[in-house]
Amino acid sequence: MEISLSIFLFVYLIYIAVFLFFSFFNIYHMVRYGFSSPLAYVLTVGYIALTILALFVTYYYIAQIDWDYPLDIFDSRQLYFD
C-alpha cells in the first residue's frame, strides 16, 4: 500500500494554520492586556521572533523534500515468507 508524502505536508499545514490562529489571539491578548511591564515587551518580541525562526527553519527543510514520492507502508513482498 502506497501513499503520497504530500499527505503529511497537508497535515503539517493544518497544524501551522491552527498554531497561527491561536498565536494571533495570544499576541492580541499580550498587546491588549499585558504591556504593564518591560518584561512583557521582551516576551512578546521573543515569542514572535521564535515563531518566525521556527517557520523559516521548517520551510528550509520542507523545501528539500520531493513530496510526490510514494511512501510504501506495507511491502507486499515481505508479507509472504519463502
N, CA, C and O atoms as a MOPAC input file, in Angstrom:
PM7 MOZYME 1SCF
protein

 N      0.84900 1    -1.17700 1     0.00000 1
 C      0.00000 1     0.00000 1     0.00000 1
 C      0.89100 1     1.23600 1     0.00000 1
 O      1.77800 1     1.37400 1     0.84200 1
 N      0.65200 1     2.11200 1    -0.93100 1
 C      1.46200 1     3.31900 1    -1.05100 1
 C      0.59600 1     4.55900 1    -0.85700 1
 O     -0.53700 1     4.63500 1    -1.33400 1
 N      1.15800 1     5.51600 1    -0.15000 1
 C      0.51700 1     6.82300 1    -0.02800 1
 C      1.55100 1     7.87600 1    -0.39400 1
 O      2.75600 1     7.63400 1    -0.32000 1
 N      1.07300 1     9.03100 1    -0.78400 1
 C      1.97600 1    10.10900 1    -1.16600 1
 C      2.44300 1    10.85900 1     0.08100 1
 O      1.69800 1    10.99800 1     1.05200 1
 N      3.67900 1    11.33600 1     0.04000 1
 C      4.20600 1    12.11300 1     1.16500 1
 C      3.48600 1    13.44100 1     1.33000 1
 O      3.54600 1    14.05200 1     2.39700 1
 N      2.81100 1    13.88900 1     0.28900 1
 C      2.12500 1    15.17800 1     0.37300 1
 C      1.01000 1    15.18300 1     1.41100 1
 O      0.60800 1    16.25100 1     1.87200 1
 N      0.50700 1    14.02500 1     1.78300 1
 C     -0.49100 1    13.95100 1     2.85500 1
 C      0.09000 1    14.48300 1     4.14800 1
 O     -0.59900 1    15.18700 1     4.88600 1
 N      1.33100 1    14.16800 1     4.43700 1
 C      1.98200 1    14.67300 1     5.64700 1
 C      2.19000 1    16.18800 1     5.57400 1
 O      2.14300 1    16.87900 1     6.59200 1
 N      2.42000 1    16.69200 1     4.36800 1
 C      2.55500 1    18.13600 1     4.19300 1
 C      1.23600 1    18.84300 1     4.49500 1
 O      1.23200 1    19.89200 1     5.13900 1
 N      0.13100 1    18.28500 1     4.04100 1
 C     -1.16900 1    18.89000 1     4.32700 1
 C     -1.49500 1    18.84200 1     5.81700 1
 O     -2.05500 1    19.79600 1     6.35800 1
 N     -1.15500 1    17.75700 1     6.47500 1
 C     -1.36500 1    17.66500 1     7.92300 1
 C     -0.51700 1    18.72000 1     8.63200 1
 O     -0.98700 1    19.36500 1     9.57000 1
 N      0.70700 1    18.89800 1     8.19600 1
 C      1.57600 1    19.91100 1     8.78700 1
 C      1.03100 1    21.32200 1     8.53800 1
 O      1.07200 1    22.16400 1     9.43500 1
 N      0.52700 1    21.58300 1     7.34300 1
 C     -0.03700 1    22.90000 1     7.03900 1
 C     -1.28100 1    23.19000 1     7.87900 1
 O     -1.49800 1    24.32900 1     8.29100 1
 N     -2.08700 1    22.17800 1     8.13300 1
 C     -3.23500 1    22.36500 1     9.02600 1
 C     -2.75500 1    22.68100 1    10.43200 1
 O     -3.31700 1    23.55100 1    11.09800 1
 N     -1.72600 1    21.98500 1    10.89000 1
 C     -1.15700 1    22.26900 1    12.20900 1
 C     -0.64200 1    23.70800 1    12.27400 1
 O     -0.88100 1    24.39900 1    13.26500 1
 N      0.04600 1    24.16100 1    11.25600 1
 C      0.56800 1    25.53000 1    11.22500 1
 C     -0.57300 1    26.54000 1    11.22500 1
 O     -0.48800 1    27.57000 1    11.89500 1
 N     -1.63900 1    26.25500 1    10.48200 1
 C     -2.78100 1    27.17000 1    10.45800 1
 C     -3.42300 1    27.28300 1    11.84100 1
 O     -3.76400 1    28.38400 1    12.27400 1
 N     -3.58800 1    26.17300 1    12.52900 1
 C     -4.15400 1    26.19800 1    13.88400 1
 C     -3.20800 1    26.92600 1    14.83100 1
 O     -3.65300 1    27.70900 1    15.67000 1
 N     -1.91700 1    26.67600 1    14.70700 1
 C     -0.93300 1    27.34700 1    15.55400 1
 C     -0.97200 1    28.86400 1    15.34700 1
 O     -0.94700 1    29.62300 1    16.31600 1
 N     -1.03200 1    29.30600 1    14.09300 1
 C     -1.08100 1    30.74200 1    13.81300 1
 C     -2.39700 1    31.36100 1    14.27500 1
 O     -2.42000 1    32.51400 1    14.70500 1
 N     -3.48000 1    30.61600 1    14.19200 1
 C     -4.77100 1    31.09900 1    14.68100 1
 C     -4.70100 1    31.37300 1    16.18700 1
 O     -5.11600 1    32.43700 1    16.64700 1
 N     -4.17600 1    30.41300 1    16.95000 1
 C     -4.05500 1    30.60600 1    18.39200 1
 C     -2.98800 1    31.64300 1    18.73600 1
 O     -3.12000 1    32.36500 1    19.72400 1
 N     -1.93900 1    31.72100 1    17.93100 1
 C     -0.90600 1    32.72800 1    18.17800 1
 C     -1.44400 1    34.14100 1    17.98100 1
 O     -1.06400 1    35.06000 1    18.70600 1
 N     -2.33000 1    34.31300 1    17.00000 1
 C     -2.93000 1    35.61800 1    16.78800 1
 C     -3.65600 1    36.09200 1    18.04700 1
 O     -3.47900 1    37.23000 1    18.48100 1
 N     -4.46700 1    35.21900 1    18.62500 1
 C     -5.18500 1    35.60000 1    19.84100 1
 C     -4.24800 1    35.75400 1    21.02800 1
 O     -4.47100 1    36.60000 1    21.89300 1
 N     -3.21500 1    34.95000 1    21.07100 1
 C     -2.22800 1    35.06900 1    22.14400 1
 C     -1.51800 1    36.42500 1    22.07300 1
 O     -1.38600 1    37.11000 1    23.08700 1
 N     -1.06900 1    36.80600 1    20.89700 1
 C     -0.38300 1    38.09300 1    20.73000 1
 C     -1.35300 1    39.24800 1    20.98200 1
 O     -0.97800 1    40.25500 1    21.58200 1
 N     -2.59400 1    39.10300 1    20.52600 1
 C     -3.58500 1    40.14400 1    20.77600 1
 C     -3.77400 1    40.37200 1    22.27800 1
 O     -3.81500 1    41.51700 1    22.73000 1
 N     -3.88700 1    39.30100 1    23.04200 1
 C     -4.07800 1    39.44900 1    24.48300 1
 C     -2.82000 1    39.98100 1    25.16900 1
 O     -2.91900 1    40.73100 1    26.14000 1
 N     -1.65800 1    39.60800 1    24.68500 1
 C     -0.43500 1    40.15400 1    25.26800 1
 C     -0.32600 1    41.64900 1    24.99000 1
 O      0.09000 1    42.41000 1    25.86400 1
 N     -0.69500 1    42.08100 1    23.78500 1
 C     -0.62200 1    43.50300 1    23.44300 1
 C     -1.71000 1    44.28300 1    24.17300 1
 O     -1.45800 1    45.37800 1    24.67600 1
 N     -2.88900 1    43.73900 1    24.23100 1
 C     -4.03000 1    44.46600 1    24.80300 1
 C     -3.95800 1    44.55400 1    26.32600 1
 O     -4.23700 1    45.60800 1    26.89600 1
 N     -3.58700 1    43.46100 1    26.98700 1
 C     -3.67100 1    43.42400 1    28.44300 1
 C     -2.33200 1    43.22100 1    29.14900 1
 O     -2.28000 1    43.31600 1    30.37500 1
 N     -1.27400 1    42.95000 1    28.43800 1
 C     -0.05600 1    42.53300 1    29.10700 1
 C      1.07800 1    43.52800 1    29.14100 1
 O      2.10700 1    43.24100 1    29.75100 1
 N      0.94400 1    44.68200 1    28.51800 1
 C      2.06900 1    45.60900 1    28.46600 1
 C      2.12500 1    46.51300 1    29.69300 1
 O      2.17400 1    47.73600 1    29.56600 1
 N      2.11800 1    45.92700 1    30.84800 1
 C      2.24400 1    46.71000 1    32.07200 1
 C      3.67100 1    46.70200 1    32.59400 1
 O      3.99400 1    47.43800 1    33.52700 1
 N      4.52300 1    45.88300 1    32.00800 1
 C      5.91900 1    45.82500 1    32.44700 1
 C      6.83100 1    45.67300 1    31.23500 1
 O      6.38400 1    45.22900 1    30.17700 1
 N      8.10500 1    46.03700 1    31.37800 1
 C      9.04900 1    45.87600 1    30.25800 1
 C      9.27700 1    44.40900 1    29.88900 1
 O      9.61000 1    44.10300 1    28.74400 1
 N      9.10300 1    43.52000 1    30.83500 1
 C      9.27900 1    42.09400 1    30.54200 1
 C      8.23500 1    41.60700 1    29.53500 1
 O      8.51900 1    40.71600 1    28.73300 1
 N      7.05900 1    42.17100 1    29.57100 1
 C      6.01400 1    41.78200 1    28.62400 1
 C      6.41700 1    42.12400 1    27.19200 1
 O      6.12800 1    41.35900 1    26.27100 1
 N      7.07700 1    43.25700 1    26.99300 1
 C      7.57600 1    43.60800 1    25.65300 1
 C      8.60100 1    42.59100 1    25.18000 1
 O      8.56400 1    42.15200 1    24.03000 1
 N      9.50500 1    42.22200 1    26.05500 1
 C     10.55200 1    41.25300 1    25.70100 1
 C      9.93800 1    39.89600 1    25.36100 1
 O     10.33100 1    39.25800 1    24.38500 1
 N      8.98200 1    39.46200 1    26.16300 1
 C      8.35500 1    38.16600 1    25.90700 1
 C      7.55300 1    38.17100 1    24.60900 1
 O      7.55600 1    37.18100 1    23.87800 1
 N      6.87500 1    39.26100 1    24.31800 1
 C      6.10000 1    39.33900 1    23.08100 1
 C      7.00600 1    39.32100 1    21.85700 1
 O      6.75000 1    38.58800 1    20.90200 1
 N      8.05600 1    40.11900 1    21.88200 1
 C      9.00200 1    40.14400 1    20.76300 1
 C      9.72200 1    38.80500 1    20.63600 1
 O      9.95500 1    38.33200 1    19.52400 1
 N     10.07600 1    38.19200 1    21.76600 1
 C     10.72500 1    36.88300 1    21.73700 1
 C      9.82000 1    35.80300 1    21.16800 1
 O     10.26400 1    34.95400 1    20.39500 1
 N      8.55800 1    35.83800 1    21.55000 1
 C      7.59200 1    34.86000 1    21.03100 1
 C      7.44400 1    35.00200 1    19.51500 1
 O      7.44900 1    34.00400 1    18.79300 1
 N      7.31400 1    36.23500 1    19.03600 1
 C      7.17500 1    36.46900 1    17.59900 1
 C      8.45800 1    36.07100 1    16.86200 1
 O      8.39600 1    35.46300 1    15.79300 1
 N      9.61100 1    36.41100 1    17.42800 1
 C     10.88700 1    36.07500 1    16.78100 1
 C     11.09900 1    34.56400 1    16.70800 1
 O     11.52100 1    34.04900 1    15.67300 1
 N     10.81200 1    33.86100 1    17.78400 1
 C     10.98200 1    32.40100 1    17.77100 1
 C      9.98500 1    31.71900 1    16.83400 1
 O     10.31500 1    30.71400 1    16.20400 1
 N      8.78600 1    32.25200 1    16.74200 1
 C      7.80600 1    31.69300 1    15.81200 1
 C      8.26000 1    31.87300 1    14.37200 1
 O      8.18200 1    30.94000 1    13.57300 1
 N      8.73200 1    33.06300 1    14.04100 1
 C      9.21900 1    33.31300 1    12.67900 1
 C     10.44800 1    32.45400 1    12.37300 1
 O     10.56900 1    31.91400 1    11.27300 1
 N     11.35200 1    32.32600 1    13.33200 1
 C     12.53200 1    31.47700 1    13.14700 1
 C     12.13700 1    30.02300 1    12.91500 1
 O     12.69100 1    29.36100 1    12.03700 1
 N     11.19200 1    29.52900 1    13.69000 1
 C     10.73600 1    28.14500 1    13.52700 1
 C     10.08500 1    27.93000 1    12.16600 1
 O     10.27700 1    26.88600 1    11.54400 1
 N      9.31800 1    28.90900 1    11.70200 1
 C      8.69700 1    28.78800 1    10.38200 1
 C      9.73500 1    28.78700 1     9.25900 1
 O      9.60200 1    28.03200 1     8.29600 1
 N     10.76400 1    29.62400 1     9.37300 1
 C     11.81500 1    29.63700 1     8.34900 1
 C     12.63500 1    28.34700 1     8.35700 1
 O     12.98800 1    27.83100 1     7.29700 1
 N     12.93500 1    27.83200 1     9.53700 1
 C     13.71100 1    26.58700 1     9.61800 1
 C     12.91600 1    25.42400 1     9.03600 1
 O     13.45800 1    24.62000 1     8.27700 1
 N     11.63600 1    25.33100 1     9.38600 1
 C     10.84200 1    24.23500 1     8.83100 1
 C     10.66100 1    24.39200 1     7.32400 1
 O     10.64300 1    23.39600 1     6.60000 1
 N     10.52700 1    25.62800 1     6.84000 1
 C     10.43700 1    25.82900 1     5.39300 1
 C     11.71600 1    25.37300 1     4.70300 1
 O     11.66300 1    24.76000 1     3.63700 1
 N     12.85900 1    25.66900 1     5.30300 1
 C     14.14100 1    25.27700 1     4.71200 1
 C     14.21200 1    23.75600 1     4.53200 1
 O     14.64700 1    23.27200 1     3.48700 1
 N     13.78600 1    23.01300 1     5.54600 1
 C     13.84900 1    21.55600 1     5.45000 1
 C     12.72500 1    20.98200 1     4.58400 1
 O     12.94000 1    20.00700 1     3.86400 1
 N     11.55500 1    21.56300 1     4.64300 1
 C     10.42900 1    21.05300 1     3.85800 1
 C     10.65100 1    21.28800 1     2.37200 1
 O     10.22600 1    20.47000 1     1.55600 1
 N     11.30000 1    22.37600 1     2.00000 1
 C     11.51900 1    22.68500 1     0.58700 1
 C     12.45500 1    21.68300 1    -0.08800 1
 O     12.47300 1    21.60000 1    -1.31600 1
 N     13.22100 1    20.93300 1     0.67400 1
 C     14.18400 1    19.98500 1     0.10700 1
 C     13.58500 1    18.60700 1    -0.16500 1
 O     14.26400 1    17.73800 1    -0.71300 1
 N     12.34700 1    18.40000 1     0.20200 1
 C     11.72500 1    17.07400 1     0.10000 1
 C     10.92100 1    16.98000 1    -1.19300 1
 O     10.23300 1    17.92600 1    -1.57800 1
 N     11.01500 1    15.83300 1    -1.85600 1
 C     10.18100 1    15.54400 1    -3.01900 1
 C      8.84500 1    15.00500 1    -2.50200 1
 O      8.75900 1    13.85900 1    -2.06300 1
 N      7.81900 1    15.83200 1    -2.55800 1
 C      6.53100 1    15.48800 1    -1.95300 1
 C      5.70200 1    14.56000 1    -2.82200 1
 O      4.64500 1    14.10500 1    -2.38600 1
 N      6.14400 1    14.26500 1    -4.03600 1
 C      5.42900 1    13.32300 1    -4.89900 1
 C      5.90900 1    11.88900 1    -4.71300 1
 O      5.34900 1    10.96600 1    -5.30300 1
 N      6.92700 1    11.69800 1    -3.90800 1
 C      7.48300 1    10.36500 1    -3.69500 1
 C      6.48300 1     9.50700 1    -2.92800 1
 O      5.96000 1     9.94600 1    -1.90400 1
 N      6.21000 1     8.30300 1    -3.39700 1
 C      5.26700 1     7.44000 1    -2.67700 1
 C      5.92600 1     6.78100 1    -1.46200 1
 O      7.09600 1     6.40000 1    -1.49800 1
 N      5.16200 1     6.66200 1    -0.41500 1
 C      5.61900 1     6.00800 1     0.80400 1
 C      4.96700 1     4.64000 1     0.86500 1
 O      3.74100 1     4.52700 1     0.89100 1
 N      5.79200 1     3.60200 1     0.88800 1
 C      5.28500 1     2.23200 1     0.91700 1
 C      5.09600 1     1.81800 1     2.37000 1
 O      6.07100 1     1.62800 1     3.09800 1
 N      3.84200 1     1.67800 1     2.79200 1
 C      3.55100 1     1.33900 1     4.18400 1
 C      3.71500 1    -0.15200 1     4.42600 1
 O      4.44400 1    -0.56700 1     5.32700 1
 N      3.04200 1    -0.94500 1     3.62900 1
 C      3.13800 1    -2.39200 1     3.75400 1
 C      3.77900 1    -2.93600 1     2.49500 1
 O      3.18800 1    -2.89200 1     1.41600 1
 N      4.97200 1    -3.44200 1     2.63700 1
 C      5.66000 1    -4.01400 1     1.48600 1
 C      5.08000 1    -5.39400 1     1.23400 1
 O      5.25900 1    -6.30100 1     2.04700 1
 N      4.39600 1    -5.55900 1     0.12800 1
 C      3.70600 1    -6.82100 1    -0.16200 1
 C      4.67100 1    -7.97200 1    -0.38100 1
 O      4.27300 1    -9.13100 1    -0.26200 1
 N      5.91500 1    -7.68900 1    -0.69400 1
 C      6.88800 1    -8.76800 1    -0.89200 1
 C      7.28500 1    -9.40600 1     0.42400 1
 O      7.71300 1   -10.56000 1     0.44600 1
 N      7.15000 1    -8.66500 1     1.54100 1
 C      7.57200 1    -9.20700 1     2.83800 1
 C      6.40400 1    -9.86100 1     3.58600 1
 O      6.60800 1   -10.39700 1     4.67500 1
 N      5.21000 1    -9.83300 1     3.04100 1
 C      4.08000 1   -10.44200 1     3.72400 1
 C      4.09700 1   -11.96800 1     3.63900 1
 O      3.57300 1   -12.65300 1     4.51800 1
 N      4.69000 1   -12.48100 1     2.59500 1
 C      4.74300 1   -13.92400 1     2.40800 1
 C      6.15200 1   -14.41000 1     2.62700 1
 O      7.11100 1   -13.87500 1     2.07200 1
 N      6.25900 1   -15.41700 1     3.43300 1
 C      7.58700 1   -15.97600 1     3.71700 1
 C      7.90100 1   -17.03600 1     2.68000 1
 O      7.03400 1   -17.82700 1     2.30700 1
 N      9.12200 1   -17.05200 1     2.22200 1
 C      9.53900 1   -18.03500 1     1.19900 1
 C      9.78900 1   -19.38100 1     1.79100 1
 O     10.14500 1   -20.31500 1     1.07300 1

